[in-house]
Amino acid sequence: MKIIVISYSLTGNNDTLAASIALALSAEHIRITEPSSRTMWTIILDLLFNRTPQVTPVLNMVKGNELVIFVSPIWMGHIASPLRSCFQQLKARIGNYVFVSISGGADGANPKLDDELQMRLGKRPVALVDLSIATLLPAAPKPTRKDTSTYHLTARDVRSLTDTVVKRLRETLTLPAM
Ligand SMILES: Cc1cc2nc3c(=O)[nH]c(=O)nc-3n(C[C@H](O)[C@H](O)[C@H](O)COP(=O)(O)O)c2cc1C
């Protein structure tokens, strides 16, 4: 089974994790980028007005018979808006897919992701892995939003998170040996 990892990242964490997952699974890795600069203000406007920002590349390489693994940050409880264009492009032809995020987690889990994926892609993921930076930090004092959103994954974090993701996927899917 061919695997394609599609990632978006603002501050690097999700792209780094996506690259490591792609390497572990011998998958193709496509990074989504935006032509215009991303600010807190555009994050809020996208959320308020349900906007779909323009991104590159066009996802012609996805045919529908692959496993697609999306990797993206969570912004204000929602999947980062740059992924919306990918979802729109792929909705009509996507087969099995997985959603992975290394999010902040300072306020706990992000419970709306499964429903958002169903709404945007017309089907639920075969696996959803919402990893959190808060669990990588000391439990006391309790990590704040500032602590989690300024944290950059270490090489050790990336190895450990990749192992967690691959293990979770192996529980659900038949994957190539590492
Ligand atoms: C504007 C903004 C909103 C965020 N909202 C959430 C959230 O609702 N839940 C969460 O777990 N993390 C949230 N985060 C934390 C990011 O998901 C986290 O820092 C992530 O690792 C960033 O990924 P990146 O480096 O790939 O851009 C938010 C970060 C930003 C900048």
The ligand as a Gaussian input file, in Angstrom:
#p B3LYP/6-31G(d) Opt

LIG

0 1
 C       -3.149000      30.559000      17.463000
 C       -2.858000      29.229000      18.065000
 C       -3.898000      28.473000      18.596000
 C       -3.641000      27.220000      19.171000
 N       -4.708000      26.486000      19.635000
 C       -4.484000      25.253000      20.142000
 C       -5.573000      24.449000      20.588000
 O       -6.746000      24.814000      20.512000
 N       -5.296000      23.238000      21.106000
 C       -4.018000      22.765000      21.210000
 O       -3.832000      21.650000      21.703000
 N       -2.957000      23.500000      20.772000
 C       -3.160000      24.728000      20.247000
 N       -2.106000      25.475000      19.794000
 C       -0.736000      24.939000      19.919000
 C       -0.194000      24.356000      18.598000
 O       -1.076000      23.381000      18.063000
 C        1.176000      23.741000      18.855000
 O        2.050000      24.749000      19.322000
 C        1.768000      23.045000      17.652000
 O        2.815000      22.186000      18.058000
 C        2.313000      24.010000      16.626000
 O        2.623000      23.260000      15.490000
 P        3.614000      23.761000      14.360000
 O        4.970000      23.991000      14.999000
 O        3.646000      22.616000      13.402000
 O        3.077000      25.001000      13.749000
 C       -2.322000      26.719000      19.222000
 C       -1.280000      27.493000      18.685000
 C       -1.539000      28.721000      18.107000
 C       -0.394000      29.524000      17.515000

